[in-house]
Amino acid sequence: MGTLVLTVEDVFDIASFGGLVVVPGPLIADGPERSESPVLLRLPDGSELSASMKMQQVFQSPPPKERRWVCILAGVDKSEVPIGTEIWGEADDT
């Protein structure tokens, strides 16, 4: 089994990011950025979907108290990622 990356609290379709932005992203302090990699979406109804996710840092001024990665999903539509969806990385993805 992989690693739980995050549980979706909101989803934004932002064209300039090239996919869906899901929040909250993991804390930057908790680990390094991940290049685009496959993830498993476990939806609240028990179904599962595959997608691709990349993480990047976005600079804000003033910076927030807790800096988080911006997580961008590709390969799924906003309607396919309801609030409460768990995003899991691959088993060797830490």
JOSULSUL-V216145 format. One record per residue. RES is the residue in one small letter. SS is DSSP state (~ for helix, > for strand, _ for the rest). D_CENTER is the distance of its C-alpha to the mean C-alpha in whole Angstrom. Layout:
# JOSULSUL-V216145
res: {RES:RES}
ss: {SS:SS}
d_center: {D_CENTER:D_CENTER}
This chain:
# JOSULSUL-V216145
res: {m:g:t:l:v:l:t:v:e:d:v:f:d:i:a:s:f:g:g:l:v:v:v:p:g:p:l:i:a:d:g:p:e:r:s:e:s:p:v:l:l:r:l:p:d:g:s:e:l:s:a:s:m:k:m:q:q:v:f:q:s:p:p:p:k:e:r:r:w:v:c:i:l:a:g:v:d:k:s:e:v:p:i:g:t:e:i:w:g:e:a:d:d:t}
ss: {_:_:_:>:>:>:>:_:_:>:>:>:>:>:~:~:~:_:>:>:>:>:>:_:_:_:>:~:~:~:_:_:_:_:_:_:>:>:>:>:>:>:_:_:_:_:_:>:>:>:>:>:>:>:>:>:_:_:_:_:_:_:_:_:_:_:_:>:_:>:>:>:>:>:_:_:_:~:~:~:_:_:_:_:_:>:>:>:>:_:_:_:_:_}
d_center: {17:14:12:10:7:6:8:8:10:10:9:11:13:14:16:16:13:13:11:9:7:5:7:8:6:8:12:13:16:14:14:14:11:10:12:11:11:11:9:10:10:12:13:16:19:18:18:15:13:12:10:9:6:7:7:10:12:14:17:19:22:23:20:19:20:17:15:11:9:7:4:6:6:10:13:12:14:13:15:14:11:13:12:12:10:9:7:9:10:13:16:17:14:14}
